Amino acid sequence: MINLVLIDDHVMIHDAVRFQLAGLSDIVLVGTGAAGEEIEPLIERYQPDVMLIDLSIHRLWKPVCVRRGAIRCCPLSDACESNTSPQSS
């Protein structure tokens, strides 16, 4: 089983992750937070295997992920490009 912690300040992201994980038995969302200051306490409390972390709080999560090499840290971003289709030649 994979224990997952999510850190993001958007409720919609929390809801989307919960929805996506609802049918999976091997990944469990064990904890959530909305701010970078919650990272360390959530790690201590839940000992996650993976953390999904809002990219906008990178100054806080990068040092944590370096110190905690056993945890896989996956940054999340809500940014998207305005033109994602390939250019025609």
Secondary structure, 3 states (H helix, E strand, C coil): CEEEEEECCCHHHHHHHHHHHCCCCCEEEEEEECCHHHHHHHHHHHCCCEEEEEHHHHHHHHHHHHHCCCCEEEEECCCCCCCCCCCCC
